[in-house]
Amino acid sequence: MSVTHVVGAGIAGLAAAVRLTKAGRKVVLHEAANQAGGRCRSFHDAKLDRIVDNGTHLILGANPALFEFLKAVGGSLQECAPAAFPFFDRQDCKGWTIKPSKGALPWWVLNPSARLPGTNALDYLGGLRLMTAGPDATVAQAVRTGEMLDRLWGPLCEAILNSSPQEGQARLLGEVLKRTLLKGEAACRPYLAPLGLTAALIDPAVAWLRAQGCEIRFNHRLTAIDSGALVFDDGERARYYKDVPAILAVAPWVASDLLPALPRFETRPIVCAHFLLPKPEEKLPGGRAYLGIVRGLGQWWSLRGDVLSVTVSAATDLASLPGEDIAAKLWAECALMLGQAPDLPPYRVMKEQRATLAHTPATERLRPGPFDGPPGLILAGDWTATGLPCTLEGAALSGQRAVHRDFLSSPC
Ligand SMILES: Cc1cc2nc3c(=O)[nH]c(=O)nc-3n(C[C@H](O)[C@H](O)[C@H](O)COP(=O)(O)OP(=O)(O)OC[C@H]3O[C@@H](n4cnc5c(N)ncnc54)[C@H](O)[C@@H]3O)c2cc1C
């Protein structure tokens, strides 16, 4: 039986390997690092003596490709039902909780306690403008400036597109709103990984693939693509063919290095600071283990045991500061709001400088499809044209789509 090579053991490569293996293919998965997961991984932090993630990941019910992957490998996440998203405005110190409606119609906008304080239902028509925007419009252009941009659409744009509202593509944010808020409560339900992303998503996939006979080769870096062969750092050459393709599921900057015909994509950083709380908290303000902060520095807080993780997306300026300064700034805000001691507790700052693409209208035009690479080399990864922002769902979908019907009907 011929071998199908998959390069990159992030969610996209793992999802492709799972689908191929389920279809009876013999798969070799090559990964440059010594662990799988890529931009979605956990590790033991010695200073905190806790397992932490490289960044808090929000997973929603509206992630069918990710859940298909999870089901196939026997992974599990903790469901938070019913969906509710508490927010707190740092400037006027007011809170509110968005509780998505059961069905497709967003009745919640008619409920004053679910709306931003001081807004009326008509203010939410900006959501419709995002969904119907043309490809060149940014979020700020589609919803126009004002309070709703500062307090709702802007924060959503940063959280979902990891791009500022002045540059994020309106249509892409609208697409996510269609798949979540317009699909009802179940689609908006958050799913958490209490033991970390690696335990929930990655370890089960690696174990399942190995149990099915898939060979996973860590510390095996692809260094070149040369005349129909993948060339690895130990000199190994693995051939691929039009009818026995390989799948390239590496990060966008690696793909552009290996295939110079691909565009060079702009990326944006995400900063995540993990704090070991001096005084444990059972819940965050708003009654959940997570909280959105508007018009503050930290944007998304999440609580896992005695670790509070604070995420800042589209964090170009913040990511340029030293970790200690970032921790001090973010902790000052947390200590004040939670009534914790102001002294900086043990912390770990993660700066993912190239967390996702910059989802600008210009970038969106350039994202390639799975078959836009050389013949026989299929492209996968969150950065390919999935119709979604760079997310776990986009990554899983790209990996599954790479294993298309023609691929499976080609000779084994
Ligand atoms: C801090 C942070 C927060 C995020 N928050 C969220 C969130 O809340 N919700 C959400 O859905 N998504 C979130 N994301 C995005 C999500 O993590 C990514 O979209 C997803 O993990 C990308 O998966 P991928 O497989 O496409 O790419 P990657 O994870 O980048 O995987 C590529 C793999 O290829 C390997 N590789 C690279 N070069 C080579 C080579 N030359 N040879 C062999 N292997 C190679 C890498 O080591 C890596 O394992 C976040 C990302 C970050 C960084």
The ligand as a MOL file (V3000), in Angstrom:
LIG
                    3D

  0  0  0     0  0            999 V3000
M  V30 BEGIN CTAB
M  V30 COUNTS 53 58 0 0 0
M  V30 BEGIN ATOM
M  V30 1 C -2.8040 32.4950 21.3510 0
M  V30 2 C -3.8080 31.9190 20.4100 0
M  V30 3 C -5.1670 31.9720 20.7260 0
M  V30 4 C -6.1050 31.4250 19.8450 0
M  V30 5 N -7.4270 31.4440 20.1940 0
M  V30 6 C -8.3160 30.7460 19.4520 0
M  V30 7 C -9.6710 30.5950 19.8750 0
M  V30 8 O -10.0700 31.1490 20.9030 0
M  V30 9 N -10.5030 29.8470 19.1210 0
M  V30 10 C -10.0860 29.2300 17.9830 0
M  V30 11 O -10.8760 28.5010 17.3620 0
M  V30 12 N -8.8090 29.3900 17.5140 0
M  V30 13 C -7.9280 30.1220 18.2330 0
M  V30 14 N -6.6380 30.2550 17.8020 0
M  V30 15 C -6.2710 29.7870 16.4600 0
M  V30 16 C -5.9520 28.3050 16.4220 0
M  V30 17 O -5.0490 27.9350 17.4230 0
M  V30 18 C -5.3340 28.0020 15.0630 0
M  V30 19 O -6.2330 28.4410 14.0560 0
M  V30 20 C -5.0630 26.5190 14.8160 0
M  V30 21 O -4.4390 25.9290 15.9150 0
M  V30 22 C -4.1820 26.3830 13.5660 0
M  V30 23 O -3.9770 25.0190 13.2860 0
M  V30 24 P -3.1690 24.5970 11.9870 0
M  V30 25 O -3.0590 23.1170 12.0460 0
M  V30 26 O -3.7670 25.2130 10.8000 0
M  V30 27 O -1.7270 25.2760 12.1280 0
M  V30 28 P -0.5800 25.0610 13.2300 0
M  V30 29 O -1.2000 24.8700 14.5670 0
M  V30 30 O 0.3670 26.1870 13.0620 0
M  V30 31 O 0.1010 23.6860 12.8360 0
M  V30 32 C 1.1620 23.5890 11.9200 0
M  V30 33 C 2.1000 22.4900 12.3940 0
M  V30 34 O 3.1320 22.3480 11.4360 0
M  V30 35 C 4.3570 22.1740 12.1060 0
M  V30 36 N 5.4310 22.5900 11.1870 0
M  V30 37 C 5.7860 23.8660 10.8830 0
M  V30 38 N 6.8090 23.8570 10.0040 0
M  V30 39 C 7.0790 22.5570 9.7360 0
M  V30 40 C 8.0110 21.9070 8.8770 0
M  V30 41 N 8.8680 22.6050 8.1330 0
M  V30 42 N 8.0320 20.5510 8.8560 0
M  V30 43 C 7.1530 19.8260 9.6190 0
M  V30 44 N 6.2530 20.4040 10.4480 0
M  V30 45 C 6.2060 21.7490 10.4940 0
M  V30 46 C 4.2240 23.0740 13.3230 0
M  V30 47 O 5.1570 22.7260 14.3300 0
M  V30 48 C 2.7830 22.8280 13.7230 0
M  V30 49 O 2.6540 21.7420 14.6100 0
M  V30 50 C -5.6850 30.8350 18.6350 0
M  V30 51 C -4.3170 30.8070 18.3080 0
M  V30 52 C -3.3900 31.3200 19.1810 0
M  V30 53 C -1.9400 31.2490 18.8250 0
M  V30 END ATOM
M  V30 BEGIN BOND
M  V30 1 1 1 2
M  V30 2 1 2 3
M  V30 3 2 2 52
M  V30 4 2 3 4
M  V30 5 1 4 5
M  V30 6 1 4 50
M  V30 7 2 5 6
M  V30 8 1 6 7
M  V30 9 1 6 13
M  V30 10 2 7 8
M  V30 11 1 7 9
M  V30 12 1 9 10
M  V30 13 2 10 11
M  V30 14 1 10 12
M  V30 15 2 12 13
M  V30 16 1 13 14
M  V30 17 1 14 15
M  V30 18 1 14 50
M  V30 19 1 15 16
M  V30 20 1 16 17
M  V30 21 1 16 18
M  V30 22 1 18 19
M  V30 23 1 18 20
M  V30 24 1 20 21
M  V30 25 1 20 22
M  V30 26 1 22 23
M  V30 27 1 23 24
M  V30 28 2 24 25
M  V30 29 1 24 26
M  V30 30 1 24 27
M  V30 31 1 27 28
M  V30 32 2 28 29
M  V30 33 1 28 30
M  V30 34 1 28 31
M  V30 35 1 31 32
M  V30 36 1 32 33
M  V30 37 1 33 34
M  V30 38 1 33 48
M  V30 39 1 34 35
M  V30 40 1 35 36
M  V30 41 1 35 46
M  V30 42 1 36 37
M  V30 43 1 36 45
M  V30 44 2 37 38
M  V30 45 1 38 39
M  V30 46 1 39 40
M  V30 47 2 39 45
M  V30 48 1 40 41
M  V30 49 2 40 42
M  V30 50 1 42 43
M  V30 51 2 43 44
M  V30 52 1 44 45
M  V30 53 1 46 47
M  V30 54 1 46 48
M  V30 55 1 48 49
M  V30 56 2 50 51
M  V30 57 1 51 52
M  V30 58 1 52 53
M  V30 END BOND
M  V30 END CTAB
M  END
